[in-house]
């Protein structure tokens, strides 16, 4: 059986993979995300995903390693996780009633050292939430833990009017894209299933 390792501390990514029948080990990369600077959200997500996968692969030479990173592009600005509650509130005041694009970079490295990179983009339409709703949401702490300061699979789901594209990508990992990447590297998706979920 192929060993799968997720090079990410994201509980949402892990839950998404588990709900799809996979049960990866988690090895956190420890990559300093501040070392990568670019105004292009797709390029930023991609480079961070590559760095994470490349940092973890040597530690688990028998495994297929998946590294991912997500950032939100909104009106020419790039948004990762907010630094503090004040930044999360300010960001939500900018996002409300608007649309942004959530970019997730995916990097897969096989035990043989084959590496593949792809990026996915999903448009997110935000609700026109009130200041009181923003304050209450930020007070939960959830927006401080995620790229773009929102979730679709948690408390923030009610503040997203809709999405265009793969909803898994908004959670942080595109299952259809990952399946295609693994197939290109001769890893069969259904062989990774861990059994009944």
N, C-alpha and C positions, 0 to 999 in steps of 0.2 A: 504494500500500500504506500502511495506517495505521501510523504510528510509535507504539510503545508505550514508555513510560518508567516504570520502577519507582522510586519515591521511597523507597528503603530500602537499607540496606547489608547486609541479611540474605542470606547465601549460600544458606540453606535456601529462602527465598522465590524467589530467582532460579532455583535448581535445580528447584523445583516447577513454575514457569512453563515452563522449558525442556523438562522432561519431558512437558509437555502440548502441546508444539509451538510455543510462543511464544518469541521471543528479544528480550526488552526491553532497551533501554539502561538503565543504572543511573545515577541522579543522586541522590546522598545529600543529604538535606534540611538537615542541620546544625541541626535543631531542638533546642533545649534542653528535654529531656523533663521536667526538674525544675520547669518553670514551671507544669505542670498538676498540681493536687492535688485529689483526690476519693477518697472511700472506696468509690465505686461502680466496680467493675472494668470493666463494659461502657461506662460513660460515659468512663472514663479512656482505654481503648483507642480509643474513637471519636474523642475530641478530639485525641489524638495523631496518629491517622491523617489527620484533617482538616488539622492543622497541617503535617504532612509534605507532603501533596499540594499545599496552598496555597503552601508555600514553594518548591516545585519548578516548579509550572505556569508562572509568569512567565519562567522560564529556558528553557523549551522550548515556545514558543507553538504549534508545529506538531504537538504530540504529545498523545496520550491519556495522562494521568498517573494512576498507581495508587499511593496511599499506604496503608500498613497499619501497624497496631501491635497487639501482643498482650500481655495480662496474665492472670495466673492468680488466680482468686478461690478462696480456701480458708478455710472457717469464719469468714467475716466479714472476712478480711484480704485485701489486694491485694498481689500479688507480681509485680514486673517482673524484670529481671535482678538477681541478687544482687551486692552491692557488692564482696564479697571471699570467699575460701574459707570463712572462719568463718561468714558468713551463709548460704552455700550448704549447709554441713553442718547448721546449725541448721534450715534450711528443710526439708531432706530428712528430718530426724528428726521434724518435724511432719507432713510429707506421707505418710510411709510407712504403708501399710495403710489409707489414707483415700482420699477422692475429692475432686477439685476441678473447677472449671469454667474452661476456657481461653476467654477472650473475645478475638476479633480484630475490630478496626474496619477497615472498607474504605472508602476515599474515592476516587472517580474523577472527574477533571475533563477535559473535552474541550477541543479547541482553540478552540471557540466560547464557552468559559467555562461550559458547563453542568456542574453539580456534583451528584453523587449520593453518599449515604452509607448504608451498611448495616453491621450488626454480626452476627457469627456466634458461637455458643457451643457448645462441645463438652465433655462431661463426661469426665474422665480418672480412671481407677482405678489407684492406685499400688500396687505390690507392697510387701509387708512386708519390706523389705530390712534387712540387718544393718548395724551400725555400720561394720564392716570394708568392706562393699560401698560404703557412703556415702563413706567416706574415700577409697577407691580411685577412685570415680567423680569426686569433686571434684578429686582430684589430676590428673586428665586435663585439667582446664581447661574441658571442654565445658560444664558447667552454668553457668559464669560468663558465657557468651556469649548465653544465651537466656532469654526470659521464663519464669518459673516454675522455672528451674534444672533443666530436663529437656528431652530430645528423645525423639521416637518414631522418628526416622529416623537415629539415630546410636547411640552407646554406651548412651544411656539407654533405648533401646527395650526392653531386657530387664527394666527396672524398672517398666514400665507393663503392668498386667494386662489392661487393655482400655479401650475408649473407647465413648462413646455419641454419635453424630453424625458429622460430616464429619472424616475423619482428616487431610485436607489443612489444615483449619483449625488443627489442633494444630501443624502445621509452620509456620504463620504466614500462610497465605492460602487462602481457601476457593475452589477452582476453580468449583464449581457456582454459588456466590453471585456471583462475579466475572462469570461468563458472563451471568447474569441481569441484573446491573447494566449491563453493556456493551450488552446487547440493548435495555434501556430507554433507553439513550442513542444508539440507532441505530448501534451498532458491532457488526458481525457477528463472532462468535468465530472461525469457521473462516477468515475473511479475515485473521486475525492469525497464522495458522499460518505458520511460517517455512520449511516444507518438511519432508522426511523427518527424523525424529529418530534 
